[in-house]
């Protein structure tokens, strides 16, 4: 039970970092937006690539502690 406050602090810090980076999602150069009349089509290509790279680094980092 003594680890619970530590876990809450880590989760809170993680949510803070994720919230900070969420404001940039969809606004990176290379994300394609097509607007025609009332229709908007959005392809977040660069955002998906960046998220994929970040998740690969995080998972490889945690995989080493296995």
Biotite code that builds the C-alpha atoms (Angstrom):
import biotite.structure as struc

atoms = struc.array([
    struc.Atom([0.000, 0.000, 0.000], chain_id="A", res_id=1, res_name="UNK", atom_name="CA", element="C"),
    struc.Atom([2.989, 2.333, 0.343], chain_id="A", res_id=2, res_name="UNK", atom_name="CA", element="C"),
    struc.Atom([3.517, 2.329, -3.441], chain_id="A", res_id=3, res_name="UNK", atom_name="CA", element="C"),
    struc.Atom([0.040, 3.708, -4.173], chain_id="A", res_id=4, res_name="UNK", atom_name="CA", element="C"),
    struc.Atom([0.913, 7.431, -3.725], chain_id="A", res_id=5, res_name="UNK", atom_name="CA", element="C"),
    struc.Atom([3.987, 6.973, -5.917], chain_id="A", res_id=6, res_name="UNK", atom_name="CA", element="C"),
    struc.Atom([1.873, 5.356, -8.647], chain_id="A", res_id=7, res_name="UNK", atom_name="CA", element="C"),
    struc.Atom([-0.641, 8.207, -8.460], chain_id="A", res_id=8, res_name="UNK", atom_name="CA", element="C"),
    struc.Atom([2.126, 10.799, -8.838], chain_id="A", res_id=9, res_name="UNK", atom_name="CA", element="C"),
    struc.Atom([3.583, 8.986, -11.845], chain_id="A", res_id=10, res_name="UNK", atom_name="CA", element="C"),
    struc.Atom([0.163, 8.691, -13.486], chain_id="A", res_id=11, res_name="UNK", atom_name="CA", element="C"),
    struc.Atom([-0.537, 12.375, -12.817], chain_id="A", res_id=12, res_name="UNK", atom_name="CA", element="C"),
    struc.Atom([2.768, 13.416, -14.352], chain_id="A", res_id=13, res_name="UNK", atom_name="CA", element="C"),
    struc.Atom([2.139, 11.163, -17.335], chain_id="A", res_id=14, res_name="UNK", atom_name="CA", element="C"),
    struc.Atom([-1.315, 12.695, -17.865], chain_id="A", res_id=15, res_name="UNK", atom_name="CA", element="C"),
    struc.Atom([0.215, 16.166, -17.661], chain_id="A", res_id=16, res_name="UNK", atom_name="CA", element="C"),
    struc.Atom([2.784, 15.359, -20.338], chain_id="A", res_id=17, res_name="UNK", atom_name="CA", element="C"),
    struc.Atom([0.183, 13.682, -22.571], chain_id="A", res_id=18, res_name="UNK", atom_name="CA", element="C"),
    struc.Atom([-2.142, 16.668, -22.168], chain_id="A", res_id=19, res_name="UNK", atom_name="CA", element="C"),
    struc.Atom([0.640, 19.043, -23.157], chain_id="A", res_id=20, res_name="UNK", atom_name="CA", element="C"),
    struc.Atom([1.418, 17.147, -26.358], chain_id="A", res_id=21, res_name="UNK", atom_name="CA", element="C"),
    struc.Atom([-2.255, 16.632, -27.256], chain_id="A", res_id=22, res_name="UNK", atom_name="CA", element="C"),
    struc.Atom([-2.570, 20.306, -28.186], chain_id="A", res_id=23, res_name="UNK", atom_name="CA", element="C"),
    struc.Atom([-0.140, 19.753, -31.081], chain_id="A", res_id=24, res_name="UNK", atom_name="CA", element="C"),
    struc.Atom([-1.843, 16.671, -32.526], chain_id="A", res_id=25, res_name="UNK", atom_name="CA", element="C"),
    struc.Atom([-3.353, 17.403, -35.902], chain_id="A", res_id=26, res_name="UNK", atom_name="CA", element="C"),
    struc.Atom([-1.479, 20.658, -36.339], chain_id="A", res_id=27, res_name="UNK", atom_name="CA", element="C"),
    struc.Atom([1.847, 19.334, -37.566], chain_id="A", res_id=28, res_name="UNK", atom_name="CA", element="C"),
    struc.Atom([3.168, 20.247, -41.005], chain_id="A", res_id=29, res_name="UNK", atom_name="CA", element="C"),
    struc.Atom([2.358, 17.386, -43.347], chain_id="A", res_id=30, res_name="UNK", atom_name="CA", element="C"),
    struc.Atom([-1.097, 16.659, -41.964], chain_id="A", res_id=31, res_name="UNK", atom_name="CA", element="C"),
    struc.Atom([-3.454, 16.928, -44.900], chain_id="A", res_id=32, res_name="UNK", atom_name="CA", element="C"),
    struc.Atom([-6.773, 18.780, -44.690], chain_id="A", res_id=33, res_name="UNK", atom_name="CA", element="C"),
    struc.Atom([-9.147, 18.932, -47.641], chain_id="A", res_id=34, res_name="UNK", atom_name="CA", element="C"),
    struc.Atom([-12.131, 21.288, -47.441], chain_id="A", res_id=35, res_name="UNK", atom_name="CA", element="C"),
    struc.Atom([-14.771, 21.419, -50.119], chain_id="A", res_id=36, res_name="UNK", atom_name="CA", element="C"),
    struc.Atom([-18.111, 23.002, -49.314], chain_id="A", res_id=37, res_name="UNK", atom_name="CA", element="C"),
    struc.Atom([-19.526, 21.450, -46.156], chain_id="A", res_id=38, res_name="UNK", atom_name="CA", element="C"),
    struc.Atom([-17.153, 18.465, -46.270], chain_id="A", res_id=39, res_name="UNK", atom_name="CA", element="C"),
    struc.Atom([-13.795, 18.316, -44.509], chain_id="A", res_id=40, res_name="UNK", atom_name="CA", element="C"),
    struc.Atom([-11.438, 15.343, -44.814], chain_id="A", res_id=41, res_name="UNK", atom_name="CA", element="C"),
    struc.Atom([-8.442, 15.149, -42.486], chain_id="A", res_id=42, res_name="UNK", atom_name="CA", element="C"),
    struc.Atom([-5.447, 12.807, -42.892], chain_id="A", res_id=43, res_name="UNK", atom_name="CA", element="C"),
    struc.Atom([-3.030, 13.123, -39.926], chain_id="A", res_id=44, res_name="UNK", atom_name="CA", element="C"),
    struc.Atom([-0.110, 11.393, -41.662], chain_id="A", res_id=45, res_name="UNK", atom_name="CA", element="C"),
    struc.Atom([2.797, 13.097, -39.871], chain_id="A", res_id=46, res_name="UNK", atom_name="CA", element="C"),
    struc.Atom([1.010, 12.957, -36.520], chain_id="A", res_id=47, res_name="UNK", atom_name="CA", element="C"),
    struc.Atom([0.596, 9.181, -36.867], chain_id="A", res_id=48, res_name="UNK", atom_name="CA", element="C"),
    struc.Atom([4.272, 8.772, -37.736], chain_id="A", res_id=49, res_name="UNK", atom_name="CA", element="C"),
    struc.Atom([5.374, 10.846, -34.723], chain_id="A", res_id=50, res_name="UNK", atom_name="CA", element="C"),
    struc.Atom([3.069, 8.944, -32.350], chain_id="A", res_id=51, res_name="UNK", atom_name="CA", element="C"),
    struc.Atom([4.349, 5.636, -33.757], chain_id="A", res_id=52, res_name="UNK", atom_name="CA", element="C"),
    struc.Atom([7.979, 6.632, -33.187], chain_id="A", res_id=53, res_name="UNK", atom_name="CA", element="C"),
    struc.Atom([7.290, 7.824, -29.644], chain_id="A", res_id=54, res_name="UNK", atom_name="CA", element="C"),
    struc.Atom([5.381, 4.646, -28.734], chain_id="A", res_id=55, res_name="UNK", atom_name="CA", element="C"),
    struc.Atom([8.129, 2.474, -30.237], chain_id="A", res_id=56, res_name="UNK", atom_name="CA", element="C"),
    struc.Atom([10.733, 4.221, -28.085], chain_id="A", res_id=57, res_name="UNK", atom_name="CA", element="C"),
    struc.Atom([8.604, 3.953, -24.938], chain_id="A", res_id=58, res_name="UNK", atom_name="CA", element="C"),
    struc.Atom([7.777, 0.268, -25.462], chain_id="A", res_id=59, res_name="UNK", atom_name="CA", element="C"),
    struc.Atom([11.387, -0.640, -26.251], chain_id="A", res_id=60, res_name="UNK", atom_name="CA", element="C"),
    struc.Atom([12.489, 1.215, -23.107], chain_id="A", res_id=61, res_name="UNK", atom_name="CA", element="C"),
    struc.Atom([10.017, -0.661, -20.898], chain_id="A", res_id=62, res_name="UNK", atom_name="CA", element="C"),
    struc.Atom([10.774, -3.935, -22.702], chain_id="A", res_id=63, res_name="UNK", atom_name="CA", element="C"),
    struc.Atom([14.333, -3.820, -21.423], chain_id="A", res_id=64, res_name="UNK", atom_name="CA", element="C"),
    struc.Atom([13.150, -4.074, -17.808], chain_id="A", res_id=65, res_name="UNK", atom_name="CA", element="C"),
    struc.Atom([11.292, -7.307, -18.502], chain_id="A", res_id=66, res_name="UNK", atom_name="CA", element="C"),
])
